[in-house]
């Protein structure tokens, strides 16, 4: 008589292979553009009293996203046993620049954010393929384009 087979243990959802470009990831990525587009629009349409709040909201959100893009490099590095220090160093640079940009007048700070978003994309074009994340680059291009254009339009409205 054979011993009873052990019951199959379900694999936890986090351990399963996930399509990195799932519908959920795409939807959430595009949802992340709402504050950029809305912020740029508000800079142009609100009254003078609300204008500083609209520009600060756009700048602060851009700073958060730029910091997030830098942090991705730390996540990539933590997957490795001996990561290159460049991933950690670059991962901090966008956050520091974003911090300075948030403190600048919006007319300049939003331009800095727009440029940093494009620089982050340019760096990621080199890093992501090496790290096995090249499939994100088309989506990242679209997101970075809309986000940076929103920052530039917001700066033009100051």
DOKOLPA-845002 format. One line per field, with one value per residue (C-alpha): residue in three letters; chain; x, y, z. Coordinates in steps of 0.2 Angstrom, whole numbers, m for minus. Each point is the difference from the previous one (the first is absolute). Example, Ala and Ser with C-alpha at 12.3 -4.5 7.8 and 13.67 -1.06 7.14 Angstrom:
residues 2
type: ALA  SER
mol: A  A
px: 62  6
py: m22  17
pz: 39  m3
***
This chain:
residues 158
type: UNK  UNK  UNK  UNK  UNK  UNK  UNK  UNK  UNK  UNK  UNK  UNK  UNK  UNK  UNK  UNK  UNK  UNK  UNK  UNK  UNK  UNK  UNK  UNK  UNK  UNK  UNK  UNK  UNK  UNK  UNK  UNK  UNK  UNK  UNK  UNK  UNK  UNK  UNK  UNK  UNK  UNK  UNK  UNK  UNK  UNK  UNK  UNK  UNK  UNK  UNK  UNK  UNK  UNK  UNK  UNK  UNK  UNK  UNK  UNK  UNK  UNK  UNK  UNK  UNK  UNK  UNK  UNK  UNK  UNK  UNK  UNK  UNK  UNK  UNK  UNK  UNK  UNK  UNK  UNK  UNK  UNK  UNK  UNK  UNK  UNK  UNK  UNK  UNK  UNK  UNK  UNK  UNK  UNK  UNK  UNK  UNK  UNK  UNK  UNK  UNK  UNK  UNK  UNK  UNK  UNK  UNK  UNK  UNK  UNK  UNK  UNK  UNK  UNK  UNK  UNK  UNK  UNK  UNK  UNK  UNK  UNK  UNK  UNK  UNK  UNK  UNK  UNK  UNK  UNK  UNK  UNK  UNK  UNK  UNK  UNK  UNK  UNK  UNK  UNK  UNK  UNK  UNK  UNK  UNK  UNK  UNK  UNK  UNK  UNK  UNK  UNK  UNK  UNK  UNK  UNK  UNK  UNK
mol: A  A  A  A  A  A  A  A  A  A  A  A  A  A  A  A  A  A  A  A  A  A  A  A  A  A  A  A  A  A  A  A  A  A  A  A  A  A  A  A  A  A  A  A  A  A  A  A  A  A  A  A  A  A  A  A  A  A  A  A  A  A  A  A  A  A  A  A  A  A  A  A  A  A  A  A  A  A  A  A  A  A  A  A  A  A  A  A  A  A  A  A  A  A  A  A  A  A  A  A  A  A  A  A  A  A  A  A  A  A  A  A  A  A  A  A  A  A  A  A  A  A  A  A  A  A  A  A  A  A  A  A  A  A  A  A  A  A  A  A  A  A  A  A  A  A  A  A  A  A  A  A  A  A  A  A  A  A
px: 0  7  1  m13  7  3  m14  6  5  m6  14  m3  m4  16  10  m8  7  m10  m1  9  m11  m16  m16  1  17  m5  m15  8  15  m12  m10  16  0  m17  9  12  m13  m12  14  5  m18  m3  16  m9  m18  0  m1  16  m4  0  14  14  m9  m2  18  6  m11  7  18  m2  m8  13  13  m8  0  18  5  m10  9  17  m6  m3  18  2  m13  10  16  m7  m4  18  13  14  m9  10  1  m6  m18  0  9  m12  m15  3  4  m18  m6  13  m3  m19  1  10  m13  m15  8  4  m13  m12  5  17  m3  m13  12  13  m13  m4  18  4  m15  8  18  m8  m7  17  9  m13  2  17  m3  m16  5  15  m11  m13  m13  0  m18  m4  8  m14  m12  13  3  m19  m1  16  m6  m16  7  14  m11  m12  14  6  m18  m2  16  m6  m16  9
py: 0  17  14  14  14  16  12  13  16  15  12  17  13  10  m16  m2  7  16  8  16  9  m7  10  5  7  10  7  5  8  10  5  7  13  8  11  6  4  7  10  8  4  8  11  8  2  4  17  10  m5  m19  1  m3  m16  m7  3  m8  m15  m3  2  m10  m15  1  m1  m15  m9  5  m7  m16  m2  1  m12  m13  m1  m5  m14  m6  0  m10  m14  m4  m7  12  15  14  15  11  m6  6  16  4  m5  15  13  3  2  13  10  m1  6  15  3  0  14  10  13  m10  8  m8  m15  m7  1  m9  m14  m1  m2  m13  m10  m1  m3  m15  m7  2  m9  m14  m3  m6  m8  m9  m12  m5  m3  m10  14  5  m4  15  13  3  4  10  10  5  3  11  10  4  4  11  9  3  8  11  6  3  10  10  4  8
pz: 0  m5  13  m3  m10  9  m4  m13  8  m10  m6  9  m13  3  m5  m17  m16  m3  m17  3  m13  7  m2  18  m2  m16  8  16  m10  m11  16  6  m14  7  12  m13  m13  13  8  m16  m5  17  m1  m15  6  18  7  6  19  m4  m13  13  6  m17  m4  16  m2  m17  5  16  m10  m13  14  7  m17  m4  17  m4  m16  9  13  m13  m3  19  m3  m15  10  15  m12  m2  11  m5  m8  m8  11  m15  3  17  m4  m14  10  12  m13  m7  18  5  m16  2  18  m7  m14  12  10  m15  m8  m10  m16  2  11  m12  m15  11  4  m19  m4  14  m6  m17  7  10  m15  m10  15  1  m19  4  17  m3  m14  10  15  m10  1  m18  m3  11  m12  m12  14  9  m15  m1  18  1  m16  8  17  m7  m12  15  10  m14  m3  18  0  m15  10  14
***
